[in-house]
Amino acid sequence: MQKNEILRIYGTDYKDMTKRLLDEAELYTHITPGARIGIKPNLVAPVPADFGATTHPEVVAGIIEHLKEHGFTDIRIIEGSWVGDKTEDSFEYCGYNALKEKYGITLVDTQKEKSYSVPHGDISVNICNCVRDVDFMINVPVLKGHCQTNITCALKNMKGLIPNSEKRRFHSMGLHKPIAILNSAIKQDFIVVDHICGDLVSEGGGNPYYSNCVMAGLDPVLIDSYLCKLMGYTLDDVPYIKLAAEAGVGCSDLSTLSMRTIDGDGTEKEEILPRTHSLFKLKDKAEDVDTCSACYESLMEALSRLEEEGILDNLTEKICIGQGYRGKTGEFGIGNCTRLFKHFVPGCPPDSDAIYEGIKAYVNK
């Protein structure tokens, strides 16, 4: 497999599809014998894969079986859920404890890991120690939308390999620049994209869109650039992709891309995903300053429900949300960071039901 290639396969037997895809890509030839292999899924929260937010365990099972069939035995899954949820719950609920029992692999919860610092210019990035303990990193992101960065896939999935305190700092830095820097510090050796049923709007899932596809590639920037186009965005809409390309992480020039479908008819057809940019109206209702993803996702979900009920247009006051409001005052805020506001919904993060009820009560009053 070449750096400028993306391979893809369609079907409904996700484990078998993944194995055939990796056989075609000859993944095993890219790995040094005896290497310690890390698999990084997306287990953002303890929700099932068919919810559209987390990596299907069948895809990871296919990767593990491919590796074991070619003599690789030192395999560990490394992941940390977003701030507000516990990785150990995600391991259990998403089927990864079952993978551990079946295949005898190791699960590493990065929320419980110590970290090391990697300098980058005038700043540094704290990365969980388990990253240094692997020789070959296989990234297994879900293709999905994101309420703050518009898309999330290969590059942003590396955020699960930093401590919770660093995740909060990334949001205070605006996400895009630190994501690019993080990918300069952590090398992804191989990417398997779960494009089975990702939610095209929300990182947290809830509205899965079925494509029943798995992809593979070597260049995370090229993959994210392609998925950006696939979802109807430009590179200007997702700044971290261009920043990562400028940092030398990979290539964002799609004219270099070679796409190939396994078991296809030899004709590469352009996949078309529905354009789901409905969040733009919802975002306009909020003043977001350094907000963590879980908190912002809950707000967007609550606003969506209010819009469906015809209540949202009655909200004339901007809702404040994010770490940037700590110690400040205002009219209406979301989360403990706005505890000094006249009205606020408590929690870190508050769930969408609490935000929904809080905004509805405020509007009705």
C-alpha positions in Angstrom: 0.0 0.0 0.0 1.3 3.4 -0.9 1.1 6.7 1.1 -1.3 8.3 -1.4 -3.8 5.4 -1.4 -7.1 4.9 0.4 -8.6 1.5 0.2 -12.3 0.9 1.0 -14.7 -2.0 1.2 -18.5 -2.2 1.6 -20.6 -4.9 3.3 -22.3 -5.9 6.5 -19.9 -8.5 7.9 -17.7 -5.9 9.5 -15.0 -8.2 10.9 -14.6 -10.2 7.6 -14.6 -6.9 5.6 -11.9 -5.5 7.8 -9.7 -8.6 7.5 -10.1 -8.6 3.7 -9.2 -4.9 3.5 -6.1 -5.4 5.6 -5.0 -8.4 3.6 -5.3 -6.3 0.5 -3.3 -3.5 2.1 -0.8 -6.1 3.4 -0.8 -4.4 6.8 1.5 -7.0 8.3 4.3 -6.0 5.9 4.4 -2.5 7.4 5.1 -3.9 10.9 8.5 -5.0 12.3 8.3 -8.6 13.7 8.0 -8.6 17.4 6.6 -5.0 17.5 4.4 -3.8 20.3 1.2 -2.7 18.6 -1.3 -0.1 19.9 -4.8 0.1 18.6 -6.6 3.4 19.1 -10.4 3.2 18.6 -12.8 6.0 19.3 -14.7 5.3 22.5 -15.8 8.8 23.2 -18.5 7.7 25.6 -20.2 4.4 26.7 -22.6 4.3 23.8 -23.1 1.4 21.3 -21.4 1.6 17.9 -24.7 1.6 16.1 -25.5 4.9 17.9 -23.0 6.5 15.4 -20.3 7.6 17.9 -17.9 4.7 18.7 -15.7 2.3 16.8 -17.4 -1.0 16.0 -15.7 -3.8 18.1 -16.1 -6.1 15.0 -13.7 -3.8 13.1 -11.1 -4.0 15.9 -11.7 -7.8 16.1 -10.8 -8.0 12.4 -7.6 -6.0 13.0 -6.6 -8.3 15.9 -7.2 -11.5 13.9 -5.2 -10.1 11.0 -2.3 -9.3 13.3 -2.4 -12.7 15.2 -2.6 -14.6 11.9 0.7 -13.0 10.9 2.4 -13.7 14.2 1.9 -10.5 16.2 0.9 -11.1 19.8 1.8 -8.0 21.7 -1.4 -6.0 21.1 -3.0 -3.4 23.4 -6.0 -1.2 22.9 -5.3 2.4 24.2 -8.1 4.9 24.7 -9.5 7.6 26.9 -13.1 8.7 26.8 -14.0 12.4 26.7 -14.2 14.5 29.9 -17.3 13.6 31.8 -17.4 9.9 31.0 -15.2 7.0 32.3 -13.2 4.9 29.8 -13.7 1.8 31.9 -17.5 2.2 31.3 -16.9 2.6 27.6 -14.7 -0.5 27.5 -17.5 -2.5 29.0 -20.5 -1.1 27.3 -18.9 -0.9 23.8 -17.7 -4.5 23.8 -14.0 -4.1 24.4 -13.8 -6.1 27.6 -15.2 -8.9 25.5 -12.4 -8.5 23.0 -9.9 -8.6 25.8 -11.3 -11.9 27.1 -11.6 -13.5 23.6 -8.2 -12.5 22.2 -6.0 -12.1 25.3 -5.1 -8.5 24.6 -4.5 -5.6 27.0 -6.8 -2.6 27.6 -5.1 0.7 28.6 -7.2 3.4 30.0 -5.4 6.7 29.2 -7.5 8.5 31.8 -5.5 6.6 34.4 -2.1 7.1 32.8 0.7 9.4 33.8 2.1 11.6 31.0 5.3 13.0 29.5 5.9 16.4 27.9 6.8 16.9 24.2 8.1 20.4 23.4 6.9 22.1 20.2 8.1 25.6 19.6 7.0 27.8 22.4 4.6 25.3 23.9 4.6 21.7 24.9 2.1 18.9 24.7 1.4 16.3 27.5 1.0 12.8 26.1 0.0 9.6 28.0 2.9 7.3 28.8 1.4 4.3 26.9 2.2 6.0 23.6 5.9 5.5 24.2 5.2 1.9 25.0 4.1 1.0 21.5 6.2 0.6 18.3 3.3 0.7 15.8 0.1 2.7 16.1 -3.1 1.7 14.4 -5.7 4.4 14.5 -9.3 3.3 14.2 -11.5 6.5 14.2 -15.1 6.9 13.3 -16.0 9.2 10.4 -18.5 11.6 11.9 -19.4 15.2 12.4 -18.4 17.4 15.3 -20.2 20.4 16.8 -17.0 22.5 17.1 -14.6 21.3 14.4 -17.2 20.2 11.8 -15.6 16.8 11.3 -13.6 14.4 13.4 -11.7 11.4 12.1 -8.0 10.4 11.9 -6.2 13.5 13.2 -8.6 14.5 16.0 -8.9 10.9 17.3 -5.4 11.3 18.8 -6.9 13.5 21.5 -7.8 10.3 23.3 -4.1 9.8 24.0 -3.7 12.9 26.3 -4.8 13.4 29.9 -8.2 15.0 30.7 -6.4 18.1 32.0 -4.7 18.4 28.6 -8.0 17.9 26.7 -9.4 20.9 28.7 -6.3 22.9 27.8 -6.7 22.0 24.1 -10.2 23.6 24.2 -8.8 26.7 25.8 -6.3 26.9 22.9 -9.0 26.7 20.3 -8.6 22.9 19.4 -7.2 23.4 15.8 -3.6 24.4 16.5 -3.1 21.9 19.4 -4.6 19.0 17.3 -2.1 19.8 14.6 0.8 19.9 17.1 -0.4 16.7 18.8 -0.2 14.9 15.4 3.4 16.2 15.0 4.2 14.5 18.3 2.4 11.2 17.8 2.9 9.2 14.6 0.0 7.2 13.2 1.4 4.3 11.3 -1.8 2.9 9.9 -5.4 4.1 9.8 -8.6 2.0 9.6 -11.6 4.3 9.3 -14.9 3.0 10.7 -17.3 4.5 8.1 -20.1 2.2 8.9 -22.7 4.4 10.5 -21.1 7.6 11.9 -23.3 10.5 13.0 -22.7 13.2 10.4 -23.6 16.0 12.9 -22.6 14.9 16.4 -19.5 13.5 17.9 -21.6 11.9 20.6 -23.9 10.1 18.2 -27.6 9.7 18.1 -28.4 10.1 14.4 -26.4 7.3 12.6 -26.1 7.4 8.8 -25.3 4.0 7.4 -22.6 3.7 4.7 -21.5 0.2 5.7 -17.9 1.0 4.7 -14.5 0.5 6.2 -11.4 2.4 4.8 -7.7 2.0 5.2 -4.8 4.4 4.6 -1.3 5.5 5.7 -1.7 9.3 5.7 -4.1 10.8 8.3 -4.0 14.3 6.6 -5.0 12.8 3.2 -7.7 10.7 4.8 -9.2 13.7 6.7 -8.9 15.9 3.6 -10.9 13.3 1.6 -13.5 13.0 4.3 -13.8 16.7 4.6 -14.8 16.9 0.9 -17.0 13.9 1.4 -19.0 15.7 4.1 -19.3 18.9 2.0 -16.8 21.0 3.8 -13.7 22.8 2.5 -10.3 22.7 4.2 -10.9 26.2 5.4 -13.9 24.8 7.4 -11.5 22.4 9.3 -8.3 24.4 10.0 -6.5 21.7 11.8 -6.1 19.7 8.6 -4.3 22.5 6.8 -2.2 23.1 9.9 -1.2 19.5 10.1 -0.2 19.5 6.5 1.9 22.6 7.0 3.6 20.8 9.9 4.6 18.0 7.7 2.2 15.4 9.1 0.8 14.4 5.7 -0.5 15.7 2.4 -3.8 17.5 1.9 -3.7 17.7 -1.9 -6.5 15.4 -3.1 -5.1 15.5 -6.7 -2.6 13.0 -5.4 -5.2 10.6 -4.0 -5.6 7.1 -5.4 -8.9 5.6 -4.3 -9.5 1.9 -4.7 -12.6 -0.2 -3.8 -12.0 -3.8 -2.8 -14.4 -6.2 -4.5 -15.6 -3.4 -6.7 -16.2 -3.4 -10.5 -13.1 -1.4 -11.2 -15.0 1.9 -11.6 -14.5 4.3 -8.7 -17.7 6.1 -8.0 -17.8 9.2 -5.9 -19.6 8.6 -2.6 -22.2 11.3 -1.7 -23.1 12.0 1.9 -26.1 14.2 2.8 -25.2 17.7 3.6 -26.0 18.1 7.3 -24.8 21.6 8.3 -27.8 22.3 10.4 -25.7 23.1 13.4 -24.9 26.6 12.1 -28.2 28.0 13.2 -27.9 26.3 16.7 -24.3 27.6 17.1 -25.5 31.1 16.5 -27.5 30.9 19.8 -24.3 30.4 21.9 -21.3 32.4 22.9 -18.6 29.7 23.1 -15.3 30.4 24.8 -12.9 27.5 25.3 -15.7 24.9 25.7 -15.1 21.2 26.3 -16.7 18.9 23.7 -19.0 17.0 26.0 -20.5 20.2 27.4 -21.0 21.7 23.9 -22.4 18.5 22.5 -25.0 18.5 25.3 -25.9 22.1 24.5 -26.4 21.4 20.8 -28.6 18.4 21.5 -30.7 20.5 23.9 -31.0 23.4 21.3 -32.0 20.9 18.6 -34.9 19.6 20.7 -36.0 23.1 21.5 -35.9 24.0 17.8 -38.0 20.9 16.9 -40.6 22.1 19.5 -40.6 25.6 18.0 -39.2 27.2 21.2 -35.7 28.1 20.1 -36.8 31.3 18.2 -38.1 32.7 21.5 -34.6 32.6 23.0 -33.3 36.1 22.4 -30.4 36.0 24.9 -27.1 34.5 23.8 -26.2 31.4 25.9 -22.7 31.6 27.4 -20.7 28.4 27.6 -17.0 27.4 28.2 -14.0 27.7 30.4 -13.5 31.3 29.3 -16.4 32.3 31.6 -14.9 31.2 34.8 -15.0 34.0 37.4 -17.2 36.1 35.1 -20.8 37.2 35.4 -23.6 37.3 32.9 -27.3 36.5 32.2 -27.5 32.8 31.3 -24.8 30.2 31.2 -24.2 26.5 30.8 -22.0 24.4 33.2 -20.1 25.1 36.4 -17.8 27.5 34.5 -20.7 30.0 34.5 -21.7 29.5 38.2 -21.5 33.3 38.8 -24.1 34.0 36.2 -27.6 35.2 37.1 -29.0 32.0 35.7 -26.9 28.8 34.9 -27.3 25.1 34.4 -24.9 23.3 36.8 -22.7 20.4 35.9 -19.3 19.5 34.5 -20.7 18.7 32.0 -24.4 19.0 32.5 -26.4 16.5 30.5 -28.6 17.5 27.6 -31.8 16.9 29.5 -30.8 19.3 32.3 -29.8 22.0 29.7 -33.0 21.5 27.8 -35.1 21.9 30.9 -33.0 24.9 32.1 -33.3 26.8 28.8 -37.0 26.0 28.4 -37.7 27.3 31.9 -35.7 30.4 31.2 -37.5 31.1 27.9 -41.0 30.5 29.4 -40.2 32.8 32.3 
